[in-house]
Amino acid sequence: MRSLRQLVAVTAAVTVVAHAFVCLPAAAVSASPEDGPELGYIGFRLLEAPVVRRDDPRALKYIVDHLKPGTTIERRFEVANNSDTKREVKLYPAAAKIAKNRFVFADGRAPNELSEWTSVRPGALVLDPWEKAEAKVTIRVPEDARPGERYAVVWAQNETPPDAQHNIGSIMRVGTRVYLDISDSGEYADFRITKLVARRDKDGQPSVVAQVHNTGKRALDLQGKLRLLDGPGGLDAPGRAVTQGTTLPPGGRGTVSVDGLDRRLPAGPWTARLRLESGTVKQSLSARLTFPAPGGTSLAALITSSHRGIWYAAAGVLAACGGALMSYRRRRAARSRF
């Protein structure tokens, strides 16, 4: 019996908030497959971005929104056939969740509450080689929707069935995550780094682990960088990026790690400067740490800590007030000319 291999890749995409849009350049987002070059056959990107989130790097990757019950929103996106073969691409929403501090996609078209509120038109596109076409995703939030954040994925899928030359078919998916928060109040995102630990595994490989608490009301996709300074003899180590993949739900606790440090690093002590961020929500921490003997752990001593939470509702109010003030000044100037 012929088998079917499923290949899944998730690409970056762009969000739109409320009715304030800015257009994105064509190169702003493109497919970045993770499972092999053949997955580059399908490209996916949204065509608009929210003005209120234009400085939010996370908003350039995913559909992130905060809505009141009874609200309907639409987002335009583009699908590209980046191959020399004509392809049919199916478009649909499906369920997702945060489990064990990871954003997890459901199998196939498995639904959840958010995916059932979501529709994509058209449901399929037939694209000639190197052709691009637009589609639209619509999310209709019911009037009686309960407060809280929901998760889903908008997928573009191409299927290649087995044939005389290939006894294994494939399913290729690209798309974007959806983070949708429902409430009548404002949107707040924040987190705190609660602990920093230095480690060495049994083979002597050093790493640093930060414990993080999501103190806000939105999920966080954490990324950042660690620097080690003021080591023995004034030694500084090259900066190292945090291993990505940690998604903390509202109120959740978890860890992010900095792996791949040079095993030749002396024990220290070092001044560790860690910067973590999720979109525009940022926190930094400085601590004094010493790497332990192989197989051990060592708690770092905190020096300083700073954080920056985000109330998006407040930003919207300030923008509205600014717009009203500009309008008033224009009217006043116009009257003074007559």
Secondary structure as UniProt FT lines:
FT   STRAND          3..8
FT   TURN            18..19
FT   STRAND          20..23
FT   TURN            26..27
FT   HELIX           37..41
FT   STRAND          42..46
FT   STRAND          48..50
FT   HELIX           51..53
FT   TURN            54..55
FT   HELIX           57..60
FT   STRAND          63..67
FT   TURN            69..70
FT   STRAND          72..81
FT   STRAND          87..99
FT   TURN            100..101
FT   STRAND          102..105
FT   TURN            108..109
FT   HELIX           113..117
FT   STRAND          118..121
FT   STRAND          124..127
FT   TURN            129..130
FT   STRAND          132..140
FT   TURN            143..144
FT   STRAND          148..160
FT   STRAND          168..182
FT   STRAND          188..189
FT   STRAND          191..200
FT   TURN            202..203
FT   STRAND          206..214
FT   STRAND          220..221
FT   STRAND          223..229
FT   HELIX           232..234
FT   STRAND          237..241
FT   STRAND          247..248
FT   TURN            250..251
FT   STRAND          253..258
FT   TURN            263..264
FT   STRAND          270..278
FT   TURN            279..280
FT   STRAND          281..289
FT   TURN            294..295
FT   STRAND          297..299
FT   STRAND          301..308
FT   STRAND          310..311
FT   HELIX           312..336
//
